[in-house]
Amino acid sequence: MRRRRRSVTVPVPGRDVDDAVQRLAALAARQRVRRPRNPGDLRIRLRGGGRVRVGRLSGTNTVFPVLRGRLEAPPGGGVQLTGTVTENEATLLVLAGQVFGLLVSVVLLALSVSAGSVSGGLVTGGLALLFVVVVWGLQRVRRDFVSDADALLSALDRALGRRR
């Protein structure tokens, strides 16, 4: 299983890369001191060489993708953040846990049927079916990577003073 990725280019206000870094640093400072902090709030980290990491504050049961990129001056002028939005590792951990739970259910079902316990097989099979239905239902109501990535870019645009 691989994390999903999406290449993006976001225009950033500033005359040059240094000016854009200063503006993003000011925005990051404002975001850090803002209280109370809520899941979904922007987190911006700047590193040397114009490298930028933009994410959103995760909640108890919510994780968001992360944008990692570099500030660049395109040939036409201005500044842009060019990078990749990557799915959070925790999303794959949840998926792996669901697959593990399903495999354990199937193994228990096979063991109970091979032991000759019909009632145990029915109970285990029913629980495995219930597990599949619950996971399917939770995946249906969960937002997907594309909408999470779009929401991250929209939040960044709003923070930069642009409308998306």
Secondary structure by P-SEA (a helix, b strand, c coil): cbbbbbbbbbbbbcccaaaaaaaaaaaaaaaaaccccccccbbbbbcccbbbbbbccccccbbbbbbbbbbbbcccbbbbbbbbbcccaaaaaaaaaaaaaaaaaaaaaaaaaaaccaaaaaaaaaaaaaaaaaaaaaaaacccaaaaaaaaaaaaaaaacccc
